[in-house]
Amino acid sequence: MASKFHVKRGDDVVVIAGSHKGKSGKVLEILPAKQRVRVEGVAMTKRHLKKSQENPNGSIVEREGSVHVSNLKLKASAKA
């Protein structure tokens, strides 16, 4: 099922509903199967990383979570 969204990667958007209402950022990734979008700086979650060569002690990293596409609107651009 091909979904068509009103936002695309790189767009500036504002969250209009939910716990992140009022925050804005740039679209990093679109997850069409779940109808969700990752927005820069919105819905930050902490992820625990296992020990590896890059992280010998392991670490906790903050990453963007996803927001449902219906909770977003395009930010008015000043191009006009």
JOVENQUI-V865687 format. One record per helix or strand. SS is the DSSP state (2 for helix, 1 for strand). FROM is the first residue (numbers start at 1). TO is the last residue. If there is no record, write none. Layout:
ss-><SS;SS>
from-><FROM;FROM>
to-><TO;TO>
//
This chain:
ss-><1;1;1;1;1;1;2;1>
from-><12;24;36;44;59;66;69;72>
to-><15;31;39;49;64;68;71;74>
//
